[in-house]
């Protein structure tokens, strides 16, 4: 019995099925994504989406979709579905869906008259290959299966249009064909576990629409190329495996390979197993490089989010070697004490002040988990010293420790913290100067570095830095705390202090090393609880503020304006939970436990089994942005484990 349950009576309802997306990825950087109806609603959807290093290393949609048709007595029943202009769907295969299950892999069951037909898809773990297993569960008459592939061969960020430059020719391979529509791409091999007939009927299917892109204000019409279709007989009880891969494979291995790959997948039979399953989707291991994808479908490697994510993604599963390997990957791009905003691209941008401090925080969680401070100092002391020295002496983007010991950064047209939305080329939230979470993390980093140095007997480092914690703590309280407000300013720039109620101060209340007293932490958590807390995360601005935006909707510009002016972000919850438990101990457990377990509802909403990028600040708190975000999944896992640890 599957833990994730869907209303069978509503599966044929497009309003229900189009809003629920499916995502599966592998360690090679590929993914499958569509809706439970099988109708693609985003340009990012596809059945084989993989990085193409020969072009740009970015992800590309090779196989967009695959339409199945059941044929009996000359009657054809098309199980595919695509949207065209005017809310017209053709074919209307969703009306035959009778069940949708998600355990190790998703399984869709169709009923057509006396025919019961199922399909299951799986990505091979370390290859650019997707396997689909079709099974004829019930049939009373001879049955033929027809499959029609829809080809894209384009970046996930673009759309395909019919053109005369596409190479529409194909070559036969064992039990299938291969084709490559444009230079620079690998061949796509489409093969079957049994002999098939391929009928060449080349054509462009034009103006297929993606409703999610339309709603987001982007181009949303695409032309896809169909080279023809495959046909084969299928008997009652028989399974046929289809493979789409960038390399030719042996068809007689497909069934065994599908079963073997299926056995590797952990069951998704509890709330936590779903989250851990989702966490595994973010790891990428390719060419001996191990990294984290920040979110699907459009994000790559983002160092800030990697450091925030790693404790929940790796440490909570005791994957310590993987944790260090990913840290080592990030350190390759450390420059002048700073990490880039995004990895993997030329001309890396380093305009951030907080990522290096999140590096310390991630190592701190590792130290608490393994109690091996001496090893951490020995391995990472060079980078630790580089970052601290760069910040103390000054680095790029006017990032430097001020005379009072606090850390400041100034850039008129660039955001230096995670609140990095822009309008007309300038940050929407101006946090120039000294942001509160940056200085809380700075204090924590210096204290933690001294803890590591002491464990290793690094006397010279201790002597050099031992006076700084008291100085930073005193200045922090002088600049950010006000008894009249009883909470922390969000940023300080000279004489100006921004007293907007934002969630960044909750980080200061949760850190192991904090300048705040217990009573002050309690007051911060209280105001966050009453003005920022939602069932899906912390709002980025209090609803009492005139600038508050409760819904992330509208055009690209309209959505950008709301991201840090009210939109709720789940990753911040782990700091609220940790701070709350540190203050209220076991007495706070029922409240935070209910809060985290509330995300169980998300397992069958939006993207199945995972958590999206952010949510509307106002109810209903509908999921927005990327359909699966690493630091959100990690935060809920870590929060859940924190609650378990307190209960024990």
C-alpha positions in Angstrom: 0.0 0.0 0.0 1.5 3.3 -1.1 2.0 6.0 1.6 1.3 8.8 -0.9 -2.3 8.6 -1.8 -4.2 10.4 -4.5 -8.0 10.8 -5.0 -8.7 8.2 -7.8 -12.0 9.9 -8.6 -10.2 13.1 -9.4 -7.3 11.8 -11.5 -9.3 12.5 -14.6 -9.9 16.1 -13.5 -7.2 18.3 -15.1 -7.5 21.0 -12.5 -6.4 18.3 -10.0 -3.8 16.4 -12.0 -2.1 19.3 -13.9 -1.3 21.1 -10.6 0.6 18.0 -9.3 4.1 17.6 -10.7 6.5 14.7 -10.7 10.3 14.9 -10.4 13.0 12.2 -10.4 16.7 12.9 -10.9 19.9 10.9 -10.9 23.5 11.4 -9.8 24.5 12.1 -13.4 22.6 15.4 -13.4 19.6 14.2 -15.4 16.0 14.4 -14.5 12.4 13.5 -15.5 9.6 15.9 -14.8 6.0 16.2 -15.9 2.6 16.1 -14.2 0.7 13.1 -12.9 -1.6 13.4 -16.0 1.5 13.2 -18.2 0.8 16.6 -19.7 3.8 18.9 -19.7 2.9 22.3 -18.3 6.5 23.8 -18.2 9.2 24.2 -20.8 11.4 22.5 -18.1 9.3 19.3 -18.3 10.6 16.3 -20.2 11.2 12.6 -20.0 15.0 12.8 -20.5 16.5 16.1 -19.5 20.3 16.0 -19.1 23.4 18.2 -19.1 25.2 18.4 -22.4 28.8 19.2 -21.6 29.7 19.5 -25.3 27.5 22.6 -25.6 27.4 24.5 -22.4 27.1 22.0 -19.5 23.5 23.2 -18.9 20.5 20.9 -18.9 18.8 20.2 -22.2 15.4 18.5 -23.0 16.1 15.7 -25.5 12.9 13.6 -25.2 10.0 15.9 -24.3 7.2 13.3 -24.1 6.1 9.9 -25.4 2.5 9.2 -26.4 1.2 5.7 -25.9 -1.7 4.3 -27.9 -3.5 1.0 -27.2 -4.9 -0.7 -30.4 -7.5 -3.5 -30.3 -9.7 -4.6 -33.2 -8.6 -1.6 -35.2 -9.7 0.8 -32.5 -7.1 3.2 -31.2 -7.1 4.6 -27.6 -4.5 7.4 -27.2 -3.2 7.7 -23.7 -1.1 10.9 -24.3 -2.1 14.5 -23.6 -0.9 17.9 -24.8 -2.4 21.3 -24.4 -3.1 23.6 -27.4 -4.6 27.1 -27.8 -8.0 27.7 -26.2 -7.7 25.1 -23.4 -7.9 22.4 -26.0 -6.3 19.1 -25.0 -5.4 16.5 -27.6 -5.3 13.6 -27.2 -7.3 13.2 -24.0 -5.5 10.3 -22.5 -6.0 11.5 -18.9 -9.6 10.3 -19.1 -8.3 6.7 -19.0 -6.2 7.1 -15.9 -7.6 4.9 -13.1 -4.8 4.9 -10.5 -1.6 6.8 -9.7 0.8 5.3 -7.2 4.2 6.6 -5.9 6.4 4.2 -3.9 9.9 3.5 -5.2 8.9 5.0 -8.6 5.7 6.5 -10.0 3.2 4.1 -11.6 0.3 5.1 -13.7 -2.5 2.7 -14.5 -4.9 3.1 -17.4 -8.2 1.3 -18.1 -9.5 1.2 -21.6 -12.6 -1.0 -21.8 -11.3 -4.5 -20.9 -7.7 -3.4 -21.0 -5.7 -2.5 -17.9 -2.3 -1.0 -18.8 0.4 0.4 -16.6 3.7 2.4 -17.0 6.6 2.9 -14.6 9.6 5.2 -15.2 13.0 5.2 -13.7 16.3 7.0 -14.3 19.4 4.9 -14.3 21.4 6.2 -11.4 24.7 7.1 -13.0 23.8 7.3 -16.7 21.9 9.5 -19.1 19.2 6.9 -19.6 15.5 6.6 -18.7 13.7 3.3 -18.7 10.0 3.0 -19.0 8.3 -0.4 -18.2 4.9 -1.0 -19.8 2.8 -3.9 -18.6 -0.4 -5.2 -20.1 -2.2 -6.2 -16.9 -5.5 -7.3 -18.4 -6.7 -7.8 -22.0 -9.3 -10.0 -23.6 -8.2 -9.5 -27.3 -4.9 -9.2 -29.3 -3.3 -5.9 -28.4 -0.9 -3.6 -30.2 1.2 -0.9 -28.4 2.1 2.2 -30.4 4.6 4.8 -29.1 5.1 8.2 -30.6 8.2 10.2 -29.3 8.2 14.0 -29.2 11.7 15.4 -29.7 13.0 18.8 -28.4 16.8 18.9 -28.4 17.0 22.4 -26.8 18.0 24.1 -23.6 15.6 23.9 -20.7 15.4 27.7 -20.8 14.4 27.9 -24.5 11.6 26.7 -26.7 11.8 24.7 -29.9 10.3 26.0 -33.2 9.9 24.2 -36.5 12.8 25.0 -38.7 14.6 23.8 -41.8 18.0 23.3 -40.1 16.9 20.4 -37.9 18.4 17.1 -38.8 15.2 14.9 -39.0 17.0 11.8 -40.3 17.4 8.7 -38.2 19.5 5.6 -38.1 18.4 2.2 -37.1 20.0 0.5 -34.0 19.1 -2.8 -32.3 15.4 -2.8 -31.5 15.0 0.9 -32.3 16.5 4.1 -33.8 18.9 6.9 -33.0 18.8 10.5 -34.0 20.5 13.9 -33.3 18.6 17.0 -34.4 21.4 19.5 -34.0 25.2 19.5 -34.0 26.8 19.5 -30.6 24.1 17.2 -29.1 24.6 13.5 -28.4 22.5 10.9 -30.3 19.3 10.0 -28.6 18.9 6.2 -28.8 15.3 4.9 -28.5 15.3 1.2 -28.1 13.0 -1.6 -26.8 13.5 -4.8 -24.9 11.8 -6.7 -27.9 11.8 -6.3 -31.6 9.6 -3.4 -32.9 8.6 -1.9 -36.1 9.4 1.8 -36.7 7.1 3.6 -39.1 8.7 6.9 -40.4 6.1 9.7 -40.4 8.2 12.9 -39.8 6.2 15.9 -38.7 6.2 18.9 -36.5 3.5 19.2 -33.9 3.1 23.0 -33.6 2.0 25.4 -30.9 2.0 23.0 -27.9 1.3 25.2 -24.9 2.9 25.2 -21.4 0.4 26.8 -19.0 2.9 27.3 -16.2 5.1 29.4 -18.5 2.1 31.4 -19.7 1.1 32.2 -16.1 4.6 33.2 -15.3 4.7 35.7 -18.2 7.2 33.8 -20.4 6.9 32.4 -24.0 4.8 29.3 -23.8 4.3 27.8 -27.3 6.5 25.2 -28.7 6.9 23.1 -31.8 8.1 19.5 -31.3 9.3 17.1 -33.8 7.9 13.5 -34.2 10.1 11.2 -36.4 7.4 8.6 -36.6 6.1 5.9 -34.3 7.0 2.4 -32.9 4.6 -0.5 -33.0 4.7 -3.9 -31.4 2.3 -6.6 -30.2 2.0 -7.0 -26.4 0.4 -9.9 -24.6 -1.6 -10.1 -21.4 0.9 -10.1 -18.5 3.8 -9.1 -20.7 6.1 -6.2 -19.8 8.1 -4.2 -22.4 10.9 -1.8 -21.4 11.6 1.3 -23.5 15.0 3.0 -23.2 15.9 6.5 -24.1 19.7 7.1 -23.7 22.6 9.1 -25.0 24.5 5.9 -25.6 23.4 2.7 -27.4 22.5 -0.1 -25.0 21.8 -3.9 -25.2 18.1 -4.4 -25.4 18.2 -7.8 -23.7 19.5 -6.1 -20.5 16.6 -3.6 -20.2 14.3 -5.7 -18.0 17.0 -6.8 -15.7 18.4 -3.3 -15.5 15.0 -1.8 -14.7 14.5 -4.3 -11.8 18.1 -3.7 -10.5 17.6 0.1 -10.5 14.2 -0.3 -8.9 15.8 -2.3 -6.1 18.2 0.5 -5.3 15.4 3.0 -4.7 14.3 3.3 -1.1 10.6 3.0 -0.4 8.7 6.2 0.2 6.4 4.9 3.0 6.7 7.6 5.6 6.9 11.4 5.8 10.6 11.3 6.6 11.4 8.7 4.0 9.9 11.0 1.4 12.0 13.9 2.5 15.2 11.8 2.6 14.3 10.5 -0.9 13.9 14.1 -2.1 17.2 15.0 -0.4 19.0 12.3 -2.5 17.7 14.0 -5.7 19.9 17.0 -5.2 23.3 15.3 -5.2 25.3 15.1 -8.4 28.4 13.0 -8.8 30.0 13.5 -12.2 33.6 13.2 -13.4 34.7 12.8 -9.7 33.0 16.1 -8.8 30.4 15.9 -6.1 28.0 18.8 -5.7 24.5 19.9 -4.8 21.8 21.2 -7.2 20.1 24.0 -5.4 16.7 23.3 -6.9 14.7 21.9 -9.8 14.1 22.5 -12.5 16.2 25.6 -13.3 18.9 26.0 -10.6 22.4 24.7 -10.6 25.1 24.8 -7.9 24.7 27.8 -5.5 27.3 27.8 -2.8 25.2 29.7 -0.2 22.4 27.2 -0.5 24.8 24.3 -0.6 26.3 25.3 2.8 22.8 25.8 4.3 21.6 22.6 2.9 24.4 20.2 3.6 23.7 19.4 7.3 20.1 18.3 6.4 21.0 16.6 3.1 24.1 14.8 4.2 24.9 14.8 7.9 21.4 13.7 9.0 22.0 10.6 6.8 25.5 10.1 8.2 27.0 10.7 4.8 30.2 12.3 6.2 32.5 11.5 3.3 30.0 13.0 0.9 29.7 16.1 3.1 33.5 16.6 2.9 33.6 15.9 -0.8 31.0 18.5 -1.5 32.8 21.1 0.7 36.0 20.4 -1.2 34.1 21.0 -4.5 33.0 24.4 -3.2 36.4 25.4 -2.0 37.9 25.1 -5.5 36.2 28.5 -6.2 37.1 30.3 -3.0 38.8 33.6 -3.9 39.9 36.4 -1.7 37.8 34.9 1.1 34.6 34.8 -1.0 32.6 32.1 -2.7 30.8 32.8 -6.0 27.1 33.3 -6.2 26.8 30.4 -8.7 29.2 27.7 -9.6 30.0 26.2 -13.0 30.0 29.3 -15.2 32.7 31.5 -16.6 33.4 34.9 -15.1 32.1 33.9 -11.7 30.4 36.7 -9.7 31.5 37.0 -6.1 29.1 39.7 -4.9 28.0 38.2 -1.6 29.0 38.8 2.0 27.4 35.8 3.8 28.3 32.7 1.9 31.7 32.3 3.5 30.1 32.6 6.9 27.6 29.8 6.0 30.7 27.7 5.2 31.7 28.1 8.9 28.2 27.2 10.0 28.1 24.0 7.9 31.5 22.9 9.4 30.1 23.7 12.8 27.2 21.3 12.3 29.7 18.7 11.1 31.8 19.2 14.2 28.8 18.7 16.5 27.8 15.6 14.6 31.2 13.9 14.5 33.0 15.6 17.5 36.1 15.7 15.4 37.1 19.4 15.7 40.8 18.6 15.4 40.3 16.9 12.0 38.3 19.8 10.7 40.9 22.4 11.8 43.7 20.3 10.2 41.9 19.9 6.9 40.3 23.4 6.6 42.6 25.8 8.6 44.0 27.3 5.4 40.6 28.3 4.1 39.4 29.3 7.6 42.3 31.7 8.0 41.9 33.1 4.5 38.3 34.0 5.0 38.8 35.6 8.4 41.8 37.5 7.3 40.1 38.7 4.1 37.1 39.9 6.0 39.2 41.6 8.7 41.5 43.3 6.2 39.0 44.0 3.5 38.0 42.2 0.3 36.0 42.8 -2.9 32.7 44.8 -2.9 33.8 46.9 0.1 33.4 44.0 2.4 35.5 44.7 5.5 35.4 44.5 9.3 34.7 48.0 10.7 36.7 49.5 13.6 34.0 48.3 16.0 34.6 44.6 14.9 31.4 44.3 12.9 31.3 43.2 9.3 30.0 45.6 6.6 29.6 45.6 2.8 28.7 48.3 0.4 27.5 48.1 -3.2 25.0 50.5 -4.6 23.7 48.2 -7.4 24.3 44.7 -6.0 22.7 42.8 -3.3 25.2 41.1 -1.0 22.9 38.8 1.0 20.4 36.1 0.2 17.7 38.8 -0.2 18.8 39.5 -3.7 15.8 40.4 -5.8 16.2 43.4 -8.2 14.0 46.0 -9.8 15.4 48.4 -12.5 18.9 47.0 -11.8 18.9 47.8 -8.1 18.2 45.6 -5.1 14.6 45.8 -3.9 15.7 45.4 -0.3 18.6 47.7 0.3 20.7 46.1 3.0 23.9 48.1 2.4 26.1 48.3 5.5 25.8 45.8 8.3 23.1 43.1 7.9 22.0 41.5 11.1 22.4 37.8 10.2 25.8 38.5 8.6 27.1 39.9 11.8 25.5 37.1 13.9 27.2 34.6 11.6 30.5 36.6 11.8 30.5 36.4 15.6 29.6 32.7 15.4 32.4 32.0 12.8 35.1 33.7 14.9 34.0 31.9 18.0 33.9 28.5 16.2 37.3 29.1 14.6 38.7 29.6 18.1 37.0 26.5 19.3 38.7 24.5 16.5 42.1 26.1 17.0 41.9 25.3 20.7 41.1 21.6 20.0 44.2 21.4 17.8 46.5 23.4 20.0 46.9 26.3 17.5 48.2 28.8 20.1 49.2 31.5 17.6 45.7 31.6 16.0 44.1 31.7 19.5 46.4 34.6 20.5 45.6 36.5 17.3 41.8 36.2 17.5 40.9 35.8 21.1 40.1 39.4 21.7 37.6 39.7 18.9 34.5 37.8 20.2 33.9 40.2 23.1 34.5 43.2 20.9 32.1 41.9 18.2 29.5 40.9 20.8 29.5 44.3 22.4 29.2 46.2 19.1 26.5 43.9 17.9 24.3 44.7 20.9 25.0 48.4 20.6 24.1 48.5 16.9 21.3 46.0 16.5 19.4 45.8 19.8 16.9 48.3 21.2 15.1 47.7 24.4 12.2 49.9 23.1 11.7 47.5 20.1 12.8 44.3 21.9 14.1 42.9 18.6 17.0 43.3 16.3 17.4 45.8 13.5 17.6 44.1 10.1 20.5 46.2 8.9 22.6 49.2 10.0 24.2 51.8 7.7 25.8 54.6 9.6 23.2 56.3 11.6 20.4 54.6 9.7 18.9 51.5 11.2 16.2 49.5 9.4 13.7 48.3 12.0 11.6 46.4 9.5 10.6 43.1 11.0 12.2 40.5 8.9 13.3 36.9 9.5 17.1 37.4 9.4 17.2 38.1 13.1 15.9 34.6 13.9 19.3 33.2 12.7 21.0 35.2 15.5 18.6 33.7 18.0 19.4 30.1 16.9 23.2 30.1 16.5 25.4 28.2 19.0 27.5 31.3 19.6 25.3 34.4 19.9 25.7 37.8 21.6 22.0 37.6 22.6 20.9 36.7 26.2 18.3 34.1 26.7 15.7 36.7 27.4 16.6 38.6 24.2 16.4 35.4 22.1 13.0 34.7 23.6 11.8 38.2 22.6 13.1 37.8 19.1 11.5 34.4 18.7 8.2 35.8 20.1 7.9 38.6 17.5 9.0 36.3 14.7 6.3 33.8 15.8 3.5 36.4 15.9 4.4 38.4 12.8 6.4 36.2 10.4 5.5 32.6 11.1 3.2 30.8 8.7 2.6 27.0 8.3 5.0 27.0 5.3 7.9 29.1 6.4 8.8 32.6 7.7 7.6 35.6 5.9 10.3 37.9 4.6 8.5 41.0 6.0 5.8 41.6 8.6 2.3 42.0 7.2 2.1 45.2 9.4 4.6 46.9 7.2 3.2 49.1 4.4 5.6 47.4 1.9 4.3 43.9 2.6 3.2 41.8 -0.4 1.3 38.7 0.5 1.0 37.0 -2.8 3.8 36.0 -5.2 1.8 36.4 -8.5 1.7 38.3 -11.7 4.4 39.2 -14.2 8.1 38.5 -13.8 8.6 42.0 -12.3 5.6 41.7 -10.1 6.8 38.4 -8.6 10.3 39.7 -8.2 9.0 42.6 -6.1 7.3 40.2 -3.6 10.1 37.6 -3.1 11.6 39.4 -0.1 8.7 41.6 0.8 6.4 39.0 2.3 6.9 35.7 0.5 7.4 32.8 3.0 10.6 30.7 2.8 10.7 27.2 4.5 14.5 27.1 5.0 14.3 29.7 7.7 12.1 27.4 9.8 15.1 25.3 11.0 16.5 28.4 12.7 13.1 29.2 14.3 12.8 25.5 15.4 16.3 25.4 16.8 16.0 28.7 18.6 12.6 27.8 20.0 13.7 24.5 21.4 16.8 26.0 22.9 14.6 28.5 24.8 11.5 26.3 25.6 13.2 22.9 25.8 10.8 20.0 25.9 7.9 22.4 26.5 8.3 23.8 23.0 8.3 20.4 21.3 4.5 20.1 20.7 4.3 23.4 18.9 7.3 23.0 16.6 6.5 19.3 16.0 3.0 20.2 14.8 4.6 22.9 12.6 7.0 20.6 10.9 4.6 17.7 10.5 2.3 20.1 8.8 4.5 19.8 5.7 3.3 16.2 5.4 0.4 17.6 3.4 2.9 18.9 0.8 3.9 15.3 -0.1 0.9 15.0 -2.4 0.7 18.7 -3.5 2.6 20.8 -6.0 5.6 18.5 -6.7 5.1 15.0 -5.3 7.2 14.1 -2.3 9.2 17.3 -2.0 9.0 21.0 -1.1 9.0 24.0 -3.4 11.1 27.1 -3.3 8.7 29.4 -1.4 5.1 30.1 -0.6 2.6 33.0 -0.6 2.9 34.9 2.6 -0.9 35.1 2.8 -3.2 32.0 3.0 -3.7 29.9 1.2 0.0 29.4 1.3 0.4 28.1 -2.2 3.8 26.8 -3.4 5.7 29.1 -5.7 9.0 29.2 -7.6 11.1 26.1 -8.3 9.2 22.9 -7.6 11.9 21.3 -5.4 14.4 23.3 -3.4 17.4 21.7 -1.6 17.7 24.0 1.4 13.9 23.7 2.1 14.0 19.9 2.1 17.1 20.0 4.2 15.6 22.4 6.7 12.6 20.2 7.3 14.7 17.1 7.7 17.0 18.9 10.1 14.1 20.4 12.1 12.5 17.0 12.4 15.8 15.5 13.6 16.2 18.4 16.1 12.8 17.6 17.5 13.7 13.9 17.8 17.0 14.7 19.5 15.2 16.9 22.1 12.6 14.2 22.7 15.4 11.7 23.5 
